[in-house]
Amino acid sequence: MWTKVFWKDAIERGVKTAAQSLLALVVVFNITEASANWADYLAGVGIAVGLSFLTSILSSLVGDSRSASALPVADQPAPVPPPR
């Protein structure tokens, strides 16, 4: 959890969560600029992002601690040397 890779993963997941949740709110509630209560919608997005970061932190306890994913790191196959 204390690696640069972990935080890059977590931030990427947080940004994706923010975009997805805001888009979902816009579509579900048919938000227009005139009718929007943006403070409430952004609070909802903030909660979703906070949960995303919490999930990333908890996932580091299950999977690879250097990653925000709950899945273990797949073994990388040995490189194949180029033909001579």
N, CA, C and O atoms as a Maestro MAE file, in Angstrom:
{
 s_m_m2io_version
 :::
 2.0.0
}

f_m_ct {
 s_m_title
 :::
 protein
 m_atom[336] {
  # First column is atom index #
  i_m_mmod_type
  r_m_x_coord
  r_m_y_coord
  r_m_z_coord
  i_m_residue_number
  s_m_chain_name
  s_m_pdb_residue_name
  s_m_pdb_atom_name
  i_m_atomic_number
  :::
  1 25 0.824 -1.197 0.000 1 A "MET " " N  " 7
  2 3 0.000 0.000 0.000 1 A "MET " " CA " 6
  3 2 0.869 1.263 0.000 1 A "MET " " C  " 6
  4 15 0.384 2.344 -0.333 1 A "MET " " O  " 8
  5 25 2.098 1.139 0.356 2 A "TRP " " N  " 7
  6 3 2.947 2.326 0.465 2 A "TRP " " CA " 6
  7 2 3.817 2.521 -0.767 2 A "TRP " " C  " 6
  8 15 4.902 3.095 -0.676 2 A "TRP " " O  " 8
  9 25 3.351 2.049 -1.919 3 A "THR " " N  " 7
  10 3 4.135 2.193 -3.137 3 A "THR " " CA " 6
  11 2 3.480 3.195 -4.086 3 A "THR " " C  " 6
  12 15 2.284 3.474 -4.008 3 A "THR " " O  " 8
  13 25 4.300 3.717 -4.973 4 A "LYS " " N  " 7
  14 3 3.805 4.655 -5.973 4 A "LYS " " CA " 6
  15 2 2.801 3.970 -6.902 4 A "LYS " " C  " 6
  16 15 1.809 4.577 -7.307 4 A "LYS " " O  " 8
  17 25 3.060 2.712 -7.233 5 A "VAL " " N  " 7
  18 3 2.165 1.958 -8.110 5 A "VAL " " CA " 6
  19 2 0.781 1.818 -7.477 5 A "VAL " " C  " 6
  20 15 -0.235 1.974 -8.154 5 A "VAL " " O  " 8
  21 25 0.747 1.522 -6.174 6 A "PHE " " N  " 7
  22 3 -0.533 1.383 -5.482 6 A "PHE " " CA " 6
  23 2 -1.344 2.671 -5.601 6 A "PHE " " C  " 6
  24 15 -2.521 2.633 -5.958 6 A "PHE " " O  " 8
  25 25 -0.729 3.794 -5.308 7 A "TRP " " N  " 7
  26 3 -1.473 5.052 -5.310 7 A "TRP " " CA " 6
  27 2 -1.866 5.479 -6.716 7 A "TRP " " C  " 6
  28 15 -2.912 6.101 -6.902 7 A "TRP " " O  " 8
  29 25 -1.040 5.154 -7.712 8 A "LYS " " N  " 7
  30 3 -1.449 5.427 -9.094 8 A "LYS " " CA " 6
  31 2 -2.680 4.603 -9.451 8 A "LYS " " C  " 6
  32 15 -3.611 5.108 -10.078 8 A "LYS " " O  " 8
  33 25 -2.681 3.323 -9.046 9 A "ASP " " N  " 7
  34 3 -3.848 2.461 -9.279 9 A "ASP " " CA " 6
  35 2 -5.082 3.014 -8.554 9 A "ASP " " C  " 6
  36 15 -6.163 3.106 -9.137 9 A "ASP " " O  " 8
  37 25 -4.911 3.376 -7.295 10 A "ALA " " N  " 7
  38 3 -6.035 3.855 -6.492 10 A "ALA " " CA " 6
  39 2 -6.598 5.161 -7.048 10 A "ALA " " C  " 6
  40 15 -7.815 5.345 -7.088 10 A "ALA " " O  " 8
  41 25 -5.726 6.058 -7.473 11 A "ILE " " N  " 7
  42 3 -6.186 7.334 -8.036 11 A "ILE " " CA " 6
  43 2 -6.908 7.099 -9.356 11 A "ILE " " C  " 6
  44 15 -7.940 7.717 -9.617 11 A "ILE " " O  " 8
  45 25 -6.374 6.212 -10.188 12 A "GLU " " N  " 7
  46 3 -7.052 5.889 -11.449 12 A "GLU " " CA " 6
  47 2 -8.451 5.334 -11.177 12 A "GLU " " C  " 6
  48 15 -9.416 5.727 -11.832 12 A "GLU " " O  " 8
  49 25 -8.555 4.434 -10.224 13 A "ARG " " N  " 7
  50 3 -9.857 3.862 -9.871 13 A "ARG " " CA " 6
  51 2 -10.788 4.936 -9.318 13 A "ARG " " C  " 6
  52 15 -11.982 4.932 -9.619 13 A "ARG " " O  " 8
  53 25 -10.262 5.844 -8.523 14 A "GLY " " N  " 7
  54 3 -11.076 6.924 -7.968 14 A "GLY " " CA " 6
  55 2 -11.606 7.861 -9.037 14 A "GLY " " C  " 6
  56 15 -12.767 8.265 -8.988 14 A "GLY " " O  " 8
  57 25 -10.767 8.210 -10.005 15 A "VAL " " N  " 7
  58 3 -11.189 9.091 -11.095 15 A "VAL " " CA " 6
  59 2 -12.273 8.409 -11.936 15 A "VAL " " C  " 6
  60 15 -13.265 9.036 -12.308 15 A "VAL " " O  " 8
  61 25 -12.076 7.129 -12.229 16 A "LYS " " N  " 7
  62 3 -13.091 6.387 -12.992 16 A "LYS " " CA " 6
  63 2 -14.405 6.325 -12.221 16 A "LYS " " C  " 6
  64 15 -15.477 6.489 -12.802 16 A "LYS " " O  " 8
  65 25 -14.323 6.089 -10.924 17 A "THR " " N  " 7
  66 3 -15.527 6.029 -10.096 17 A "THR " " CA " 6
  67 2 -16.242 7.369 -10.095 17 A "THR " " C  " 6
  68 15 -17.469 7.417 -10.178 17 A "THR " " O  " 8
  69 25 -15.486 8.461 -10.002 18 A "ALA " " N  " 7
  70 3 -16.089 9.796 -10.015 18 A "ALA " " CA " 6
  71 2 -16.834 10.041 -11.320 18 A "ALA " " C  " 6
  72 15 -17.976 10.502 -11.313 18 A "ALA " " O  " 8
  73 25 -16.191 9.734 -12.428 19 A "ALA " " N  " 7
  74 3 -16.824 9.958 -13.730 19 A "ALA " " CA " 6
  75 2 -18.070 9.089 -13.891 19 A "ALA " " C  " 6
  76 15 -19.101 9.567 -14.364 19 A "ALA " " O  " 8
  77 25 -17.981 7.832 -13.503 20 A "GLN " " N  " 7
  78 3 -19.117 6.920 -13.647 20 A "GLN " " CA " 6
  79 2 -20.282 7.325 -12.758 20 A "GLN " " C  " 6
  80 15 -21.432 7.295 -13.196 20 A "GLN " " O  " 8
  81 25 -20.003 7.697 -11.534 21 A "SER " " N  " 7
  82 3 -21.100 8.047 -10.626 21 A "SER " " CA " 6
  83 2 -21.748 9.366 -11.024 21 A "SER " " C  " 6
  84 15 -22.967 9.506 -10.919 21 A "SER " " O  " 8
  85 25 -20.962 10.335 -11.478 22 A "LEU " " N  " 7
  86 3 -21.545 11.602 -11.938 22 A "LEU " " CA " 6
  87 2 -22.396 11.375 -13.181 22 A "LEU " " C  " 6
  88 15 -23.495 11.919 -13.292 22 A "LEU " " O  " 8
  89 25 -21.899 10.584 -14.101 23 A "LEU " " N  " 7
  90 3 -22.672 10.280 -15.303 23 A "LEU " " CA " 6
  91 2 -23.972 9.560 -14.942 23 A "LEU " " C  " 6
  92 15 -25.024 9.854 -15.508 23 A "LEU " " O  " 8
  93 25 -23.897 8.628 -14.010 24 A "ALA " " N  " 7
  94 3 -25.104 7.917 -13.578 24 A "ALA " " CA " 6
  95 2 -26.120 8.882 -12.973 24 A "ALA " " C  " 6
  96 15 -27.313 8.777 -13.258 24 A "ALA " " O  " 8
  97 25 -25.667 9.812 -12.150 25 A "LEU " " N  " 7
  98 3 -26.584 10.793 -11.562 25 A "LEU " " CA " 6
  99 2 -27.219 11.669 -12.631 25 A "LEU " " C  " 6
  100 15 -28.415 11.953 -12.575 25 A "LEU " " O  " 8
  101 25 -26.428 12.095 -13.598 26 A "VAL " " N  " 7
  102 3 -26.946 12.942 -14.672 26 A "VAL " " CA " 6
  103 2 -28.012 12.197 -15.469 26 A "VAL " " C  " 6
  104 15 -29.055 12.766 -15.791 26 A "VAL " " O  " 8
  105 25 -27.759 10.932 -15.787 27 A "VAL " " N  " 7
  106 3 -28.703 10.157 -16.584 27 A "VAL " " CA " 6
  107 2 -29.955 9.808 -15.778 27 A "VAL " " C  " 6
  108 15 -31.072 10.002 -16.255 27 A "VAL " " O  " 8
  109 25 -29.776 9.304 -14.581 28 A "VAL " " N  " 7
  110 3 -30.919 8.845 -13.783 28 A "VAL " " CA " 6
  111 2 -31.838 9.996 -13.395 28 A "VAL " " C  " 6
  112 15 -33.060 9.872 -13.475 28 A "VAL " " O  " 8
  113 25 -31.264 11.098 -12.982 29 A "PHE " " N  " 7
  114 3 -32.085 12.213 -12.524 29 A "PHE " " CA " 6
  115 2 -32.297 13.273 -13.596 29 A "PHE " " C  " 6
  116 15 -32.877 14.323 -13.318 29 A "PHE " " O  " 8
  117 25 -31.836 13.014 -14.820 30 A "ASN " " N  " 7
  118 3 -32.024 13.939 -15.936 30 A "ASN " " CA " 6
  119 2 -31.664 15.363 -15.523 30 A "ASN " " C  " 6
  120 15 -32.452 16.297 -15.674 30 A "ASN " " O  " 8
  121 25 -30.464 15.493 -15.004 31 A "ILE " " N  " 7
  122 3 -30.011 16.773 -14.463 31 A "ILE " " CA " 6
  123 2 -29.786 17.777 -15.590 31 A "ILE " " C  " 6
  124 15 -29.113 17.486 -16.579 31 A "ILE " " O  " 8
  125 25 -30.347 18.927 -15.423 32 A "THR " " N  " 7
  126 3 -30.032 20.049 -16.308 32 A "THR " " CA " 6
  127 2 -29.366 21.112 -15.444 32 A "THR " " C  " 6
  128 15 -29.469 21.083 -14.217 32 A "THR " " O  " 8
  129 25 -28.703 22.021 -16.074 33 A "GLU " " N  " 7
  130 3 -27.981 23.037 -15.308 33 A "GLU " " CA " 6
  131 2 -28.927 23.846 -14.430 33 A "GLU " " C  " 6
  132 15 -28.571 24.224 -13.314 33 A "GLU " " O  " 8
  133 25 -30.131 24.113 -14.930 34 A "ALA " " N  " 7
  134 3 -31.088 24.927 -14.176 34 A "ALA " " CA " 6
  135 2 -31.641 24.183 -12.963 34 A "ALA " " C  " 6
  136 15 -31.907 24.796 -11.929 34 A "ALA " " O  " 8
  137 25 -31.815 22.866 -13.084 35 A "SER " " N  " 7
  138 3 -32.449 22.127 -11.996 35 A "SER " " CA " 6
  139 2 -31.444 21.427 -11.076 35 A "SER " " C  " 6
  140 15 -31.839 20.760 -10.119 35 A "SER " " O  " 8
  141 25 -30.179 21.572 -11.357 36 A "ALA " " N  " 7
  142 3 -29.176 20.810 -10.622 36 A "ALA " " CA " 6
  143 2 -28.915 21.382 -9.240 36 A "ALA " " C  " 6
  144 15 -28.769 22.591 -9.059 36 A "ALA " " O  " 8
  145 25 -28.862 20.487 -8.282 37 A "ASN " " N  " 7
  146 3 -28.371 20.837 -6.962 37 A "ASN " " CA " 6
  147 2 -26.982 20.211 -6.892 37 A "ASN " " C  " 6
  148 15 -26.801 19.140 -6.314 37 A "ASN " " O  " 8
  149 25 -26.004 20.892 -7.489 38 A "TRP " " N  " 7
  150 3 -24.688 20.315 -7.699 38 A "TRP " " CA " 6
  151 2 -23.987 19.944 -6.409 38 A "TRP " " C  " 6
  152 15 -23.194 19.004 -6.395 38 A "TRP " " O  " 8
  153 25 -24.255 20.652 -5.327 39 A "ALA " " N  " 7
  154 3 -23.604 20.318 -4.055 39 A "ALA " " CA " 6
  155 2 -23.991 18.901 -3.613 39 A "ALA " " C  " 6
  156 15 -23.143 18.134 -3.157 39 A "ALA " " O  " 8
  157 25 -25.264 18.564 -3.751 40 A "ASP " " N  " 7
  158 3 -25.715 17.214 -3.384 40 A "ASP " " CA " 6
  159 2 -25.115 16.169 -4.308 40 A "ASP " " C  " 6
  160 15 -24.670 15.118 -3.849 40 A "ASP " " O  " 8
  161 25 -25.096 16.446 -5.605 41 A "TYR " " N  " 7
  162 3 -24.567 15.472 -6.556 41 A "TYR " " CA " 6
  163 2 -23.069 15.263 -6.351 41 A "TYR " " C  " 6
  164 15 -22.584 14.132 -6.394 41 A "TYR " " O  " 8
  165 25 -22.349 16.340 -6.130 42 A "LEU " " N  " 7
  166 3 -20.909 16.210 -5.909 42 A "LEU " " CA " 6
  167 2 -20.610 15.532 -4.572 42 A "LEU " " C  " 6
  168 15 -19.590 14.859 -4.428 42 A "LEU " " O  " 8
  169 25 -21.501 15.711 -3.600 43 A "ALA " " N  " 7
  170 3 -21.333 14.987 -2.329 43 A "ALA " " CA " 6
  171 2 -21.476 13.484 -2.569 43 A "ALA " " C  " 6
  172 15 -20.727 12.685 -2.007 43 A "ALA " " O  " 8
  173 25 -22.438 13.108 -3.403 44 A "GLY " " N  " 7
  174 3 -22.609 11.696 -3.750 44 A "GLY " " CA " 6
  175 2 -21.396 11.148 -4.472 44 A "GLY " " C  " 6
  176 15 -20.964 10.025 -4.210 44 A "GLY " " O  " 8
  177 25 -20.846 11.938 -5.381 45 A "VAL " " N  " 7
  178 3 -19.636 11.531 -6.099 45 A "VAL " " CA " 6
  179 2 -18.474 11.397 -5.118 45 A "VAL " " C  " 6
  180 15 -17.687 10.455 -5.214 45 A "VAL " " O  " 8
  181 25 -18.365 12.319 -4.191 46 A "GLY " " N  " 7
  182 3 -17.299 12.259 -3.187 46 A "GLY " " CA " 6
  183 2 -17.392 11.009 -2.319 46 A "GLY " " C  " 6
  184 15 -16.376 10.398 -1.989 46 A "GLY " " O  " 8
  185 25 -18.601 10.636 -1.955 47 A "ILE " " N  " 7
  186 3 -18.785 9.414 -1.165 47 A "ILE " " CA " 6
  187 2 -18.353 8.201 -1.976 47 A "ILE " " C  " 6
  188 15 -17.687 7.306 -1.457 47 A "ILE " " O  " 8
  189 25 -18.737 8.173 -3.259 48 A "ALA " " N  " 7
  190 3 -18.350 7.050 -4.124 48 A "ALA " " CA " 6
  191 2 -16.831 6.961 -4.256 48 A "ALA " " C  " 6
  192 15 -16.270 5.866 -4.207 48 A "ALA " " O  " 8
  193 25 -16.168 8.090 -4.421 49 A "VAL " " N  " 7
  194 3 -14.704 8.099 -4.541 49 A "VAL " " CA " 6
  195 2 -14.069 7.653 -3.227 49 A "VAL " " C  " 6
  196 15 -13.098 6.897 -3.233 49 A "VAL " " O  " 8
  197 25 -14.608 8.112 -2.108 50 A "GLY " " N  " 7
  198 3 -14.095 7.681 -0.810 50 A "GLY " " CA " 6
  199 2 -14.214 6.174 -0.628 50 A "GLY " " C  " 6
  200 15 -13.295 5.528 -0.125 50 A "GLY " " O  " 8
  201 25 -15.350 5.619 -1.039 51 A "LEU " " N  " 7
  202 3 -15.528 4.170 -0.964 51 A "LEU " " CA " 6
  203 2 -14.571 3.446 -1.901 51 A "LEU " " C  " 6
  204 15 -14.096 2.356 -1.584 51 A "LEU " " O  " 8
  205 25 -14.288 4.046 -3.051 52 A "SER " " N  " 7
  206 3 -13.334 3.454 -3.986 52 A "SER " " CA " 6
  207 2 -11.944 3.374 -3.353 52 A "SER " " C  " 6
  208 15 -11.270 2.349 -3.461 52 A "SER " " O  " 8
  209 25 -11.514 4.456 -2.694 53 A "PHE " " N  " 7
  210 3 -10.206 4.446 -2.032 53 A "PHE " " CA " 6
  211 2 -10.188 3.448 -0.873 53 A "PHE " " C  " 6
  212 15 -9.196 2.748 -0.673 53 A "PHE " " O  " 8
  213 25 -11.274 3.383 -0.118 54 A "LEU " " N  " 7
  214 3 -11.348 2.416 0.978 54 A "LEU " " CA " 6
  215 2 -11.257 0.991 0.437 54 A "LEU " " C  " 6
  216 15 -10.566 0.147 1.007 54 A "LEU " " O  " 8
  217 25 -11.956 0.730 -0.663 55 A "THR " " N  " 7
  218 3 -11.893 -0.590 -1.287 55 A "THR " " CA " 6
  219 2 -10.472 -0.903 -1.748 55 A "THR " " C  " 6
  220 15 -10.001 -2.028 -1.582 55 A "THR " " O  " 8
  221 25 -9.786 0.083 -2.323 56 A "SER " " N  " 7
  222 3 -8.406 -0.135 -2.764 56 A "SER " " CA " 6
  223 2 -7.498 -0.473 -1.587 56 A "SER " " C  " 6
  224 15 -6.664 -1.373 -1.677 56 A "SER " " O  " 8
  225 25 -7.665 0.251 -0.487 57 A "ILE " " N  " 7
  226 3 -6.828 0.002 0.688 57 A "ILE " " CA " 6
  227 2 -7.109 -1.390 1.256 57 A "ILE " " C  " 6
  228 15 -6.180 -2.131 1.577 57 A "ILE " " O  " 8
  229 25 -8.381 -1.742 1.378 58 A "LEU " " N  " 7
  230 3 -8.724 -3.064 1.901 58 A "LEU " " CA " 6
  231 2 -8.288 -4.176 0.942 58 A "LEU " " C  " 6
  232 15 -7.914 -5.264 1.379 58 A "LEU " " O  " 8
  233 25 -8.338 -3.901 -0.358 59 A "SER " " N  " 7
  234 3 -7.909 -4.901 -1.338 59 A "SER " " CA " 6
  235 2 -6.426 -5.191 -1.223 59 A "SER " " C  " 6
  236 15 -5.989 -6.309 -1.499 59 A "SER " " O  " 8
  237 25 -5.648 -4.204 -0.821 60 A "SER " " N  " 7
  238 3 -4.202 -4.427 -0.680 60 A "SER " " CA " 6
  239 2 -3.901 -5.416 0.442 60 A "SER " " C  " 6
  240 15 -2.809 -5.981 0.494 60 A "SER " " O  " 8
  241 25 -4.853 -5.627 1.331 61 A "LEU " " N  " 7
  242 3 -4.678 -6.599 2.412 61 A "LEU " " CA " 6
  243 2 -4.978 -8.021 1.942 61 A "LEU " " C  " 6
  244 15 -4.574 -8.989 2.588 61 A "LEU " " O  " 8
  245 25 -5.690 -8.149 0.809 62 A "VAL " " N  " 7
  246 3 -6.095 -9.452 0.301 62 A "VAL " " CA " 6
  247 2 -5.172 -9.904 -0.824 62 A "VAL " " C  " 6
  248 15 -4.640 -11.014 -0.795 62 A "VAL " " O  " 8
  249 25 -4.987 -9.037 -1.813 63 A "GLY " " N  " 7
  250 3 -4.166 -9.379 -2.974 63 A "GLY " " CA " 6
  251 2 -2.734 -8.927 -2.767 63 A "GLY " " C  " 6
  252 15 -2.201 -8.976 -1.658 63 A "GLY " " O  " 8
  253 25 -2.128 -8.492 -3.842 64 A "ASP " " N  " 7
  254 3 -0.760 -7.985 -3.798 64 A "ASP " " CA " 6
  255 2 -0.764 -6.642 -3.076 64 A "ASP " " C  " 6
  256 15 -1.502 -5.738 -3.468 64 A "ASP " " O  " 8
  257 25 0.031 -6.496 -2.046 65 A "SER " " N  " 7
  258 3 0.032 -5.268 -1.255 65 A "SER " " CA " 6
  259 2 0.578 -4.069 -2.022 65 A "SER " " C  " 6
  260 15 0.424 -2.930 -1.581 65 A "SER " " O  " 8
  261 25 1.214 -4.315 -3.164 66 A "ARG " " N  " 7
  262 3 1.746 -3.208 -3.973 66 A "ARG " " CA " 6
  263 2 0.732 -2.704 -4.982 66 A "ARG " " C  " 6
  264 15 1.021 -1.774 -5.734 66 A "ARG " " O  " 8
  265 25 -0.475 -3.313 -5.012 67 A "SER " " N  " 7
  266 3 -1.482 -2.974 -6.003 67 A "SER " " CA " 6
  267 2 -2.802 -2.654 -5.312 67 A "SER " " C  " 6
  268 15 -3.050 -3.110 -4.196 67 A "SER " " O  " 8
  269 25 -3.645 -1.872 -5.975 68 A "ALA " " N  " 7
  270 3 -4.970 -1.559 -5.442 68 A "ALA " " CA " 6
  271 2 -5.982 -2.634 -5.800 68 A "ALA " " C  " 6
  272 15 -7.163 -2.503 -5.478 68 A "ALA " " O  " 8
  273 25 -5.541 -3.681 -6.455 69 A "SER " " N  " 7
  274 3 -6.423 -4.771 -6.866 69 A "SER " " CA " 6
  275 2 -6.477 -5.860 -5.802 69 A "SER " " C  " 6
  276 15 -5.496 -6.116 -5.104 69 A "SER " " O  " 8
  277 25 -7.644 -6.498 -5.691 70 A "ALA " " N  " 7
  278 3 -7.784 -7.617 -4.765 70 A "ALA " " CA " 6
  279 2 -7.233 -8.901 -5.363 70 A "ALA " " C  " 6
  280 15 -7.050 -9.892 -4.656 70 A "ALA " " O  " 8
  281 25 -6.970 -8.885 -6.651 71 A "LEU " " N  " 7
  282 3 -6.457 -10.073 -7.320 71 A "LEU " " CA " 6
  283 2 -4.950 -10.185 -7.125 71 A "LEU " " C  " 6
  284 15 -4.250 -9.174 -7.076 71 A "LEU " " O  " 8
  285 25 -4.456 -11.406 -7.016 72 A "PRO " " N  " 7
  286 3 -2.997 -11.567 -6.920 72 A "PRO " " CA " 6
  287 2 -2.348 -11.220 -8.259 72 A "PRO " " C  " 6
  288 15 -2.985 -11.299 -9.309 72 A "PRO " " O  " 8
  289 25 -1.107 -10.843 -8.208 73 A "VAL " " N  " 7
  290 3 -0.371 -10.541 -9.429 73 A "VAL " " CA " 6
  291 2 -0.127 -11.836 -10.183 73 A "VAL " " C  " 6
  292 15 0.354 -12.818 -9.616 73 A "VAL " " O  " 8
  293 25 -0.460 -11.831 -11.453 74 A "ALA " " N  " 7
  294 3 -0.256 -13.035 -12.270 74 A "ALA " " CA " 6
  295 2 1.238 -13.244 -12.492 74 A "ALA " " C  " 6
  296 15 2.001 -12.291 -12.655 74 A "ALA " " O  " 8
  297 25 1.630 -14.500 -12.494 75 A "ASP " " N  " 7
  298 3 3.013 -14.811 -12.780 75 A "ASP " " CA " 6
  299 2 3.312 -14.446 -14.233 75 A "ASP " " C  " 6
  300 15 2.558 -14.778 -15.147 75 A "ASP " " O  " 8
  301 25 4.411 -13.768 -14.410 76 A "GLN " " N  " 7
  302 3 4.812 -13.368 -15.754 76 A "GLN " " CA " 6
  303 2 5.603 -14.500 -16.393 76 A "GLN " " C  " 6
  304 15 6.516 -15.050 -15.777 76 A "GLN " " O  " 8
  305 25 5.256 -14.848 -17.625 77 A "PRO " " N  " 7
  306 3 6.040 -15.911 -18.281 77 A "PRO " " CA " 6
  307 2 7.462 -15.421 -18.555 77 A "PRO " " C  " 6
  308 15 7.720 -14.226 -18.697 77 A "PRO " " O  " 8
  309 25 8.361 -16.380 -18.621 78 A "ALA " " N  " 7
  310 3 9.752 -16.046 -18.927 78 A "ALA " " CA " 6
  311 2 9.823 -15.484 -20.346 78 A "ALA " " C  " 6
  312 15 9.138 -15.986 -21.236 78 A "ALA " " O  " 8
  313 25 10.623 -14.472 -20.569 79 A "PRO " " N  " 7
  314 3 10.735 -13.916 -21.909 79 A "PRO " " CA " 6
  315 2 11.310 -14.933 -22.885 79 A "PRO " " C  " 6
  316 15 12.197 -15.714 -22.542 79 A "PRO " " O  " 8
  317 25 10.799 -14.910 -24.082 80 A "VAL " " N  " 7
  318 3 11.288 -15.818 -25.131 80 A "VAL " " CA " 6
  319 2 12.384 -15.095 -25.895 80 A "VAL " " C  " 6
  320 15 12.163 -13.995 -26.403 80 A "VAL " " O  " 8
  321 25 13.561 -15.697 -25.982 81 A "PRO " " N  " 7
  322 3 14.640 -15.020 -26.711 81 A "PRO " " CA " 6
  323 2 14.305 -14.970 -28.208 81 A "PRO " " C  " 6
  324 15 13.658 -15.875 -28.735 81 A "PRO " " O  " 8
  325 25 14.746 -13.918 -28.877 82 A "PRO " " N  " 7
  326 3 14.467 -13.810 -30.311 82 A "PRO " " CA " 6
  327 2 15.204 -14.913 -31.079 82 A "PRO " " C  " 6
  328 15 16.246 -15.388 -30.628 82 A "PRO " " O  " 8
  329 25 14.680 -15.312 -32.212 83 A "PRO " " N  " 7
  330 3 15.349 -16.356 -33.004 83 A "PRO " " CA " 6
  331 2 16.696 -15.847 -33.529 83 A "PRO " " C  " 6
  332 15 16.878 -14.653 -33.766 83 A "PRO " " O  " 8
  333 25 17.620 -16.774 -33.700 84 A "ARG " " N  " 7
  334 3 18.971 -16.383 -34.172 84 A "ARG " " CA " 6
  335 2 19.078 -16.488 -35.654 84 A "ARG " " C  " 6
  336 15 20.134 -16.201 -36.218 84 A "ARG " " O  " 8
  :::
 }
 m_bond[335] {
  # First column is bond index #
  i_m_from
  i_m_to
  i_m_order
  :::
  1 1 2 1
  2 2 3 1
  3 3 4 2
  4 3 5 1
  5 5 6 1
  6 6 7 1
  7 7 8 2
  8 7 9 1
  9 9 10 1
  10 10 11 1
  11 11 12 2
  12 11 13 1
  13 13 14 1
  14 14 15 1
  15 15 16 2
  16 15 17 1
  17 17 18 1
  18 18 19 1
  19 19 20 2
  20 19 21 1
  21 21 22 1
  22 22 23 1
  23 23 24 2
  24 23 25 1
  25 25 26 1
  26 26 27 1
  27 27 28 2
  28 27 29 1
  29 29 30 1
  30 30 31 1
  31 31 32 2
  32 31 33 1
  33 33 34 1
  34 34 35 1
  35 35 36 2
  36 35 37 1
  37 37 38 1
  38 38 39 1
  39 39 40 2
  40 39 41 1
  41 41 42 1
  42 42 43 1
  43 43 44 2
  44 43 45 1
  45 45 46 1
  46 46 47 1
  47 47 48 2
  48 47 49 1
  49 49 50 1
  50 50 51 1
  51 51 52 2
  52 51 53 1
  53 53 54 1
  54 54 55 1
  55 55 56 2
  56 55 57 1
  57 57 58 1
  58 58 59 1
  59 59 60 2
  60 59 61 1
  61 61 62 1
  62 62 63 1
  63 63 64 2
  64 63 65 1
  65 65 66 1
  66 66 67 1
  67 67 68 2
  68 67 69 1
  69 69 70 1
  70 70 71 1
  71 71 72 2
  72 71 73 1
  73 73 74 1
  74 74 75 1
  75 75 76 2
  76 75 77 1
  77 77 78 1
  78 78 79 1
  79 79 80 2
  80 79 81 1
  81 81 82 1
  82 82 83 1
  83 83 84 2
  84 83 85 1
  85 85 86 1
  86 86 87 1
  87 87 88 2
  88 87 89 1
  89 89 90 1
  90 90 91 1
  91 91 92 2
  92 91 93 1
  93 93 94 1
  94 94 95 1
  95 95 96 2
  96 95 97 1
  97 97 98 1
  98 98 99 1
  99 99 100 2
  100 99 101 1
  101 101 102 1
  102 102 103 1
  103 103 104 2
  104 103 105 1
  105 105 106 1
  106 106 107 1
  107 107 108 2
  108 107 109 1
  109 109 110 1
  110 110 111 1
  111 111 112 2
  112 111 113 1
  113 113 114 1
  114 114 115 1
  115 115 116 2
  116 115 117 1
  117 117 118 1
  118 118 119 1
  119 119 120 2
  120 119 121 1
  121 121 122 1
  122 122 123 1
  123 123 124 2
  124 123 125 1
  125 125 126 1
  126 126 127 1
  127 127 128 2
  128 127 129 1
  129 129 130 1
  130 130 131 1
  131 131 132 2
  132 131 133 1
  133 133 134 1
  134 134 135 1
  135 135 136 2
  136 135 137 1
  137 137 138 1
  138 138 139 1
  139 139 140 2
  140 139 141 1
  141 141 142 1
  142 142 143 1
  143 143 144 2
  144 143 145 1
  145 145 146 1
  146 146 147 1
  147 147 148 2
  148 147 149 1
  149 149 150 1
  150 150 151 1
  151 151 152 2
  152 151 153 1
  153 153 154 1
  154 154 155 1
  155 155 156 2
  156 155 157 1
  157 157 158 1
  158 158 159 1
  159 159 160 2
  160 159 161 1
  161 161 162 1
  162 162 163 1
  163 163 164 2
  164 163 165 1
  165 165 166 1
  166 166 167 1
  167 167 168 2
  168 167 169 1
  169 169 170 1
  170 170 171 1
  171 171 172 2
  172 171 173 1
  173 173 174 1
  174 174 175 1
  175 175 176 2
  176 175 177 1
  177 177 178 1
  178 178 179 1
  179 179 180 2
  180 179 181 1
  181 181 182 1
  182 182 183 1
  183 183 184 2
  184 183 185 1
  185 185 186 1
  186 186 187 1
  187 187 188 2
  188 187 189 1
  189 189 190 1
  190 190 191 1
  191 191 192 2
  192 191 193 1
  193 193 194 1
  194 194 195 1
  195 195 196 2
  196 195 197 1
  197 197 198 1
  198 198 199 1
  199 199 200 2
  200 199 201 1
  201 201 202 1
  202 202 203 1
  203 203 204 2
  204 203 205 1
  205 205 206 1
  206 206 207 1
  207 207 208 2
  208 207 209 1
  209 209 210 1
  210 210 211 1
  211 211 212 2
  212 211 213 1
  213 213 214 1
  214 214 215 1
  215 215 216 2
  216 215 217 1
  217 217 218 1
  218 218 219 1
  219 219 220 2
  220 219 221 1
  221 221 222 1
  222 222 223 1
  223 223 224 2
  224 223 225 1
  225 225 226 1
  226 226 227 1
  227 227 228 2
  228 227 229 1
  229 229 230 1
  230 230 231 1
  231 231 232 2
  232 231 233 1
  233 233 234 1
  234 234 235 1
  235 235 236 2
  236 235 237 1
  237 237 238 1
  238 238 239 1
  239 239 240 2
  240 239 241 1
  241 241 242 1
  242 242 243 1
  243 243 244 2
  244 243 245 1
  245 245 246 1
  246 246 247 1
  247 247 248 2
  248 247 249 1
  249 249 250 1
  250 250 251 1
  251 251 252 2
  252 251 253 1
  253 253 254 1
  254 254 255 1
  255 255 256 2
  256 255 257 1
  257 257 258 1
  258 258 259 1
  259 259 260 2
  260 259 261 1
  261 261 262 1
  262 262 263 1
  263 263 264 2
  264 263 265 1
  265 265 266 1
  266 266 267 1
  267 267 268 2
  268 267 269 1
  269 269 270 1
  270 270 271 1
  271 271 272 2
  272 271 273 1
  273 273 274 1
  274 274 275 1
  275 275 276 2
  276 275 277 1
  277 277 278 1
  278 278 279 1
  279 279 280 2
  280 279 281 1
  281 281 282 1
  282 282 283 1
  283 283 284 2
  284 283 285 1
  285 285 286 1
  286 286 287 1
  287 287 288 2
  288 287 289 1
  289 289 290 1
  290 290 291 1
  291 291 292 2
  292 291 293 1
  293 293 294 1
  294 294 295 1
  295 295 296 2
  296 295 297 1
  297 297 298 1
  298 298 299 1
  299 299 300 2
  300 299 301 1
  301 301 302 1
  302 302 303 1
  303 303 304 2
  304 303 305 1
  305 305 306 1
  306 306 307 1
  307 307 308 2
  308 307 309 1
  309 309 310 1
  310 310 311 1
  311 311 312 2
  312 311 313 1
  313 313 314 1
  314 314 315 1
  315 315 316 2
  316 315 317 1
  317 317 318 1
  318 318 319 1
  319 319 320 2
  320 319 321 1
  321 321 322 1
  322 322 323 1
  323 323 324 2
  324 323 325 1
  325 325 326 1
  326 326 327 1
  327 327 328 2
  328 327 329 1
  329 329 330 1
  330 330 331 1
  331 331 332 2
  332 331 333 1
  333 333 334 1
  334 334 335 1
  335 335 336 2
  :::
 }
}
